[in-house]
Amino acid sequence: MNSLGIEYGSSSSDEEGTRSLGVTHSKPSSTPSPSRAAQASVDSRSTVSEKADEVCLVRPSNDTAEQEVGLTDREADTPLTEHDLEAMLLQVGIPPAADSLAADNVTQQRIERFLRMQRERGQDFQTTLQDKKEVRNPYILEKVIEYFGIDELRSNFPKDKFDPHGLPLHEYVDVLAVEQKKRTNARAQRQLQQQRDDADQRQGQFVSAIARTW
């Protein structure tokens, strides 16, 4: 068929020339040759193996993600132990709790005996103390602290961890109160001096005005 769409038939001379040259036009066989079949089998196997490798490479990541999610869920469900809580406090700078007193300690025995008496008698120490007339004195707390020599700033932590007496003076409430009082008094003195100056100035203006009239 040419470019104009006209189909030409093959002549017998062309067929004879082709036969004389020993060239035969055979139809392609639908059955591939053994070599091609073997090559195709190898290619298919390699393709399957590559896909299997890809699946193997992908699946562990999914399994790992599932395992990580499972571990996260288990960690969320697991309650925190005392050791975990102490570790969290250490991270924010809070030292561990002080060691408890021994069972044979005199102070510990007195506290346990006091608590046992409260439970047995059904009394509340705070309520009993507040009902007493002596405690209603607003200055009783200062008197009790002074009488028993109680250190309000004392801590159970070691001094190398936390020393309340080692802070700068300007961080104590007493020193802050004194400094605040000084500033308040200085401000009051300035205001009083300003009022006096204003009064003297007004008085001087009044005297000068009277002198002009005379």
Helices and strands as residue ranges (DSSP letters): H 12-20, H 34-77, H 82-91, H 106-121, H 125-131, G 134-136, H 140-148, G 164-166, G 169-171, H 173-213
